[in-house]
Structures are given as structure tokens and as C-alpha cells.
């Protein structure tokens, strides 16, 4: 963001994909953890 107070459209576009991939990975990891915990508690 090179010292600007607000991001430019190019800044947002450059970071959108990496941020979304990161958030999706966290969400999927959380979902798998919950399923594993539920499966182990019913066994």
C-alpha cells in the first residue's frame, strides 16, 4: 500500500485471491476437525 492511507483497487485485487484462499483453508480445516470430533464422541 506504499504509505497511502487507503488501499487502491490494484492493492485489493492483488490481495483478494491469497486472502480468500487462506480463509477457505481455515474454514475447511475447522469443518474437518469438528467432524472428526463428532465421530470420535459417538464411537
PDB file of N, CA, C and O in Angstrom, chain B, residues numbered from 101:
ATOM      1  N   UNK B 101       0.829  -1.186   0.000  1.00  0.00           N
ATOM      2  CA  UNK B 101       0.000   0.000   0.000  1.00  0.00           C
ATOM      3  C   UNK B 101       0.871   1.247   0.000  1.00  0.00           C
ATOM      4  O   UNK B 101       0.366   2.369  -0.028  1.00  0.00           O
ATOM      5  N   UNK B 102       2.133   1.050   0.031  1.00  0.00           N
ATOM      6  CA  UNK B 102       3.102   2.105  -0.257  1.00  0.00           C
ATOM      7  C   UNK B 102       2.859   3.412   0.481  1.00  0.00           C
ATOM      8  O   UNK B 102       3.033   4.478  -0.109  1.00  0.00           O
ATOM      9  N   UNK B 103       2.466   3.369   1.736  1.00  0.00           N
ATOM     10  CA  UNK B 103       2.322   4.578   2.535  1.00  0.00           C
ATOM     11  C   UNK B 103       1.012   5.331   2.357  1.00  0.00           C
ATOM     12  O   UNK B 103       0.825   6.377   2.978  1.00  0.00           O
ATOM     13  N   UNK B 104       0.107   4.836   1.533  1.00  0.00           N
ATOM     14  CA  UNK B 104      -1.177   5.527   1.353  1.00  0.00           C
ATOM     15  C   UNK B 104      -2.088   5.230   2.528  1.00  0.00           C
ATOM     16  O   UNK B 104      -1.930   4.205   3.190  1.00  0.00           O
ATOM     17  N   UNK B 105      -3.037   6.109   2.793  1.00  0.00           N
ATOM     18  CA  UNK B 105      -3.980   5.926   3.886  1.00  0.00           C
ATOM     19  C   UNK B 105      -5.052   4.890   3.554  1.00  0.00           C
ATOM     20  O   UNK B 105      -5.620   4.269   4.453  1.00  0.00           O
ATOM     21  N   UNK B 106      -5.321   4.707   2.292  1.00  0.00           N
ATOM     22  CA  UNK B 106      -6.342   3.752   1.858  1.00  0.00           C
ATOM     23  C   UNK B 106      -5.777   2.916   0.709  1.00  0.00           C
ATOM     24  O   UNK B 106      -4.964   3.408  -0.074  1.00  0.00           O
ATOM     25  N   UNK B 107      -6.202   1.656   0.605  1.00  0.00           N
ATOM     26  CA  UNK B 107      -5.705   0.826  -0.492  1.00  0.00           C
ATOM     27  C   UNK B 107      -6.313   1.239  -1.829  1.00  0.00           C
ATOM     28  O   UNK B 107      -7.431   1.751  -1.895  1.00  0.00           O
ATOM     29  N   UNK B 108      -5.554   1.005  -2.877  1.00  0.00           N
ATOM     30  CA  UNK B 108      -6.076   1.252  -4.224  1.00  0.00           C
ATOM     31  C   UNK B 108      -6.815   0.008  -4.696  1.00  0.00           C
ATOM     32  O   UNK B 108      -6.761  -1.044  -4.058  1.00  0.00           O
ATOM     33  N   UNK B 109      -7.494   0.141  -5.804  1.00  0.00           N
ATOM     34  CA  UNK B 109      -8.183  -1.002  -6.408  1.00  0.00           C
ATOM     35  C   UNK B 109      -7.155  -2.084  -6.744  1.00  0.00           C
ATOM     36  O   UNK B 109      -7.423  -3.272  -6.561  1.00  0.00           O
ATOM     37  N   UNK B 110      -6.006  -1.689  -7.224  1.00  0.00           N
ATOM     38  CA  UNK B 110      -4.951  -2.655  -7.563  1.00  0.00           C
ATOM     39  C   UNK B 110      -4.456  -3.392  -6.316  1.00  0.00           C
ATOM     40  O   UNK B 110      -4.177  -4.590  -6.377  1.00  0.00           O
ATOM     41  N   UNK B 111      -4.345  -2.685  -5.185  1.00  0.00           N
ATOM     42  CA  UNK B 111      -3.937  -3.333  -3.933  1.00  0.00           C
ATOM     43  C   UNK B 111      -4.938  -4.411  -3.537  1.00  0.00           C
ATOM     44  O   UNK B 111      -4.557  -5.528  -3.185  1.00  0.00           O
ATOM     45  N   UNK B 112      -6.197  -4.073  -3.595  1.00  0.00           N
ATOM     46  CA  UNK B 112      -7.252  -5.028  -3.217  1.00  0.00           C
ATOM     47  C   UNK B 112      -7.255  -6.215  -4.173  1.00  0.00           C
ATOM     48  O   UNK B 112      -7.358  -7.363  -3.740  1.00  0.00           O
ATOM     49  N   UNK B 113      -7.144  -5.946  -5.447  1.00  0.00           N
ATOM     50  CA  UNK B 113      -7.132  -7.021  -6.439  1.00  0.00           C
ATOM     51  C   UNK B 113      -5.936  -7.947  -6.236  1.00  0.00           C
ATOM     52  O   UNK B 113      -6.053  -9.161  -6.400  1.00  0.00           O
ATOM     53  N   UNK B 114      -4.794  -7.380  -5.882  1.00  0.00           N
ATOM     54  CA  UNK B 114      -3.588  -8.187  -5.689  1.00  0.00           C
ATOM     55  C   UNK B 114      -3.698  -9.094  -4.471  1.00  0.00           C
ATOM     56  O   UNK B 114      -3.112 -10.177  -4.459  1.00  0.00           O
ATOM     57  N   UNK B 115      -4.427  -8.682  -3.459  1.00  0.00           N
ATOM     58  CA  UNK B 115      -4.523  -9.459  -2.220  1.00  0.00           C
ATOM     59  C   UNK B 115      -5.778 -10.308  -2.104  1.00  0.00           C
ATOM     60  O   UNK B 115      -5.864 -11.153  -1.213  1.00  0.00           O
ATOM     61  N   UNK B 116      -6.742 -10.109  -2.973  1.00  0.00           N
ATOM     62  CA  UNK B 116      -8.027 -10.810  -2.846  1.00  0.00           C
ATOM     63  C   UNK B 116      -7.862 -12.321  -2.898  1.00  0.00           C
ATOM     64  O   UNK B 116      -8.362 -13.014  -2.012  1.00  0.00           O
ATOM     65  N   UNK B 117      -7.199 -12.842  -3.876  1.00  0.00           N
ATOM     66  CA  UNK B 117      -7.068 -14.295  -4.012  1.00  0.00           C
ATOM     67  C   UNK B 117      -6.319 -14.924  -2.838  1.00  0.00           C
ATOM     68  O   UNK B 117      -6.821 -15.886  -2.257  1.00  0.00           O
ATOM     69  N   UNK B 118      -5.129 -14.419  -2.461  1.00  0.00           N
ATOM     70  CA  UNK B 118      -4.439 -15.043  -1.325  1.00  0.00           C
ATOM     71  C   UNK B 118      -5.250 -14.995  -0.029  1.00  0.00           C
ATOM     72  O   UNK B 118      -5.216 -15.942   0.757  1.00  0.00           O
ATOM     73  N   UNK B 119      -5.965 -13.920   0.194  1.00  0.00           N
ATOM     74  CA  UNK B 119      -6.776 -13.813   1.416  1.00  0.00           C
ATOM     75  C   UNK B 119      -7.921 -14.811   1.379  1.00  0.00           C
ATOM     76  O   UNK B 119      -8.182 -15.484   2.376  1.00  0.00           O
ATOM     77  N   UNK B 120      -8.604 -14.918   0.256  1.00  0.00           N
ATOM     78  CA  UNK B 120      -9.724 -15.856   0.147  1.00  0.00           C
ATOM     79  C   UNK B 120      -9.264 -17.311   0.259  1.00  0.00           C
ATOM     80  O   UNK B 120      -9.941 -18.128   0.882  1.00  0.00           O
ATOM     81  N   UNK B 121      -8.130 -17.631  -0.334  1.00  0.00           N
ATOM     82  CA  UNK B 121      -7.594 -18.993  -0.232  1.00  0.00           C
ATOM     83  C   UNK B 121      -7.273 -19.312   1.230  1.00  0.00           C
ATOM     84  O   UNK B 121      -7.566 -20.409   1.706  1.00  0.00           O
ATOM     85  N   UNK B 122      -6.682 -18.373   1.927  1.00  0.00           N
ATOM     86  CA  UNK B 122      -6.356 -18.558   3.338  1.00  0.00           C
ATOM     87  C   UNK B 122      -7.616 -18.780   4.166  1.00  0.00           C
ATOM     88  O   UNK B 122      -7.663 -19.689   4.995  1.00  0.00           O
ATOM     89  N   UNK B 123      -8.628 -17.961   3.948  1.00  0.00           N
ATOM     90  CA  UNK B 123      -9.874 -18.091   4.716  1.00  0.00           C
ATOM     91  C   UNK B 123     -10.571 -19.411   4.422  1.00  0.00           C
ATOM     92  O   UNK B 123     -11.116 -20.041   5.328  1.00  0.00           O
ATOM     93  N   UNK B 124     -10.559 -19.833   3.164  1.00  0.00           N
ATOM     94  CA  UNK B 124     -11.199 -21.106   2.810  1.00  0.00           C
ATOM     95  C   UNK B 124     -10.459 -22.267   3.459  1.00  0.00           C
ATOM     96  O   UNK B 124     -11.089 -23.216   3.927  1.00  0.00           O
ATOM     97  N   UNK B 125      -9.127 -22.205   3.494  1.00  0.00           N
ATOM     98  CA  UNK B 125      -8.345 -23.266   4.132  1.00  0.00           C
ATOM     99  C   UNK B 125      -8.683 -23.358   5.606  1.00  0.00           C
ATOM    100  O   UNK B 125      -8.839 -24.460   6.133  1.00  0.00           O
ATOM    101  N   UNK B 126      -8.800 -22.224   6.287  1.00  0.00           N
ATOM    102  CA  UNK B 126      -9.156 -22.234   7.705  1.00  0.00           C
ATOM    103  C   UNK B 126     -10.549 -22.805   7.920  1.00  0.00           C
ATOM    104  O   UNK B 126     -10.770 -23.581   8.850  1.00  0.00           O
ATOM    105  N   UNK B 127     -11.478 -22.427   7.072  1.00  0.00           N
ATOM    106  CA  UNK B 127     -12.852 -22.909   7.198  1.00  0.00           C
ATOM    107  C   UNK B 127     -12.918 -24.407   6.973  1.00  0.00           C
ATOM    108  O   UNK B 127     -13.586 -25.113   7.729  1.00  0.00           O
ATOM    109  N   UNK B 128     -12.242 -24.904   5.953  1.00  0.00           N
ATOM    110  CA  UNK B 128     -12.254 -26.339   5.675  1.00  0.00           C
ATOM    111  C   UNK B 128     -11.578 -27.114   6.798  1.00  0.00           C
ATOM    112  O   UNK B 128     -12.057 -28.176   7.196  1.00  0.00           O
ATOM    113  N   UNK B 129     -10.470 -26.591   7.310  1.00  0.00           N
ATOM    114  CA  UNK B 129      -9.768 -27.260   8.396  1.00  0.00           C
ATOM    115  C   UNK B 129     -10.654 -27.327   9.638  1.00  0.00           C
ATOM    116  O   UNK B 129     -10.690 -28.353  10.319  1.00  0.00           O
ATOM    117  N   UNK B 130     -11.361 -26.253   9.934  1.00  0.00           N
ATOM    118  CA  UNK B 130     -12.257 -26.222  11.083  1.00  0.00           C
ATOM    119  C   UNK B 130     -13.385 -27.233  10.898  1.00  0.00           C
ATOM    120  O   UNK B 130     -13.763 -27.913  11.852  1.00  0.00           O
ATOM    121  N   UNK B 131     -13.923 -27.341   9.695  1.00  0.00           N
ATOM    122  CA  UNK B 131     -15.005 -28.275   9.420  1.00  0.00           C
ATOM    123  C   UNK B 131     -14.575 -29.714   9.593  1.00  0.00           C
ATOM    124  O   UNK B 131     -15.322 -30.516  10.154  1.00  0.00           O
ATOM    125  N   UNK B 132     -13.384 -30.061   9.123  1.00  0.00           N
ATOM    126  CA  UNK B 132     -12.881 -31.422   9.265  1.00  0.00           C
ATOM    127  C   UNK B 132     -12.619 -31.750  10.723  1.00  0.00           C
ATOM    128  O   UNK B 132     -12.877 -32.870  11.163  1.00  0.00           O
ATOM    129  N   UNK B 133     -12.112 -30.792  11.471  1.00  0.00           N
ATOM    130  CA  UNK B 133     -11.855 -31.008  12.891  1.00  0.00           C
ATOM    131  C   UNK B 133     -13.136 -31.278  13.652  1.00  0.00           C
ATOM    132  O   UNK B 133     -13.168 -32.144  14.525  1.00  0.00           O
ATOM    133  N   UNK B 134     -14.178 -30.558  13.336  1.00  0.00           N
ATOM    134  CA  UNK B 134     -15.466 -30.737  14.012  1.00  0.00           C
ATOM    135  C   UNK B 134     -16.058 -32.098  13.670  1.00  0.00           C
ATOM    136  O   UNK B 134     -16.624 -32.764  14.537  1.00  0.00           O
ATOM    137  N   UNK B 135     -15.933 -32.517  12.407  1.00  0.00           N
ATOM    138  CA  UNK B 135     -16.461 -33.826  12.005  1.00  0.00           C
ATOM    139  C   UNK B 135     -15.704 -34.951  12.702  1.00  0.00           C
ATOM    140  O   UNK B 135     -16.307 -35.932  13.136  1.00  0.00           O
ATOM    141  N   UNK B 136     -14.390 -34.813  12.808  1.00  0.00           N
ATOM    142  CA  UNK B 136     -13.588 -35.843  13.471  1.00  0.00           C
ATOM    143  C   UNK B 136     -13.956 -35.926  14.953  1.00  0.00           C
ATOM    144  O   UNK B 136     -14.058 -37.019  15.509  1.00  0.00           O
ATOM    145  N   UNK B 137     -14.151 -34.797  15.575  1.00  0.00           N
ATOM    146  CA  UNK B 137     -14.519 -34.771  16.986  1.00  0.00           C
ATOM    147  C   UNK B 137     -15.902 -35.408  17.186  1.00  0.00           C
ATOM    148  O   UNK B 137     -16.102 -36.176  18.126  1.00  0.00           O
ATOM    149  N   UNK B 138     -16.835 -35.093  16.318  1.00  0.00           N
ATOM    150  CA  UNK B 138     -18.174 -35.671  16.425  1.00  0.00           C
ATOM    151  C   UNK B 138     -18.117 -37.183  16.221  1.00  0.00           C
ATOM    152  O   UNK B 138     -18.795 -37.925  16.932  1.00  0.00           O
ATOM    153  N   UNK B 139     -17.329 -37.644  15.272  1.00  0.00           N
ATOM    154  CA  UNK B 139     -17.225 -39.073  15.008  1.00  0.00           C
ATOM    155  C   UNK B 139     -16.592 -39.801  16.199  1.00  0.00           C
ATOM    156  O   UNK B 139     -17.018 -40.902  16.546  1.00  0.00           O
ATOM    157  N   UNK B 140     -15.590 -39.202  16.818  1.00  0.00           N
ATOM    158  CA  UNK B 140     -14.922 -39.876  17.941  1.00  0.00           C
ATOM    159  C   UNK B 140     -15.795 -39.870  19.189  1.00  0.00           C
ATOM    160  O   UNK B 140     -15.673 -40.761  20.029  1.00  0.00           O
ATOM    161  N   UNK B 141     -16.669 -38.886  19.324  1.00  0.00           N
ATOM    162  CA  UNK B 141     -17.503 -38.839  20.521  1.00  0.00           C
ATOM    163  C   UNK B 141     -18.701 -39.797  20.422  1.00  0.00           C
ATOM    164  O   UNK B 141     -19.292 -40.155  21.441  1.00  0.00           O
ATOM    165  N   UNK B 142     -19.057 -40.209  19.204  1.00  0.00           N
ATOM    166  CA  UNK B 142     -20.181 -41.137  19.040  1.00  0.00           C
ATOM    167  C   UNK B 142     -19.703 -42.586  19.021  1.00  0.00           C
ATOM    168  O   UNK B 142     -20.514 -43.503  19.150  1.00  0.00           O
ATOM    169  N   UNK B 143     -18.421 -42.799  18.864  1.00  0.00           N
ATOM    170  CA  UNK B 143     -17.886 -44.168  18.776  1.00  0.00           C
ATOM    171  C   UNK B 143     -17.724 -44.807  20.134  1.00  0.00           C
ATOM    172  O   UNK B 143     -17.286 -45.954  20.228  1.00  0.00           O
TER     173      UNK B 143
END
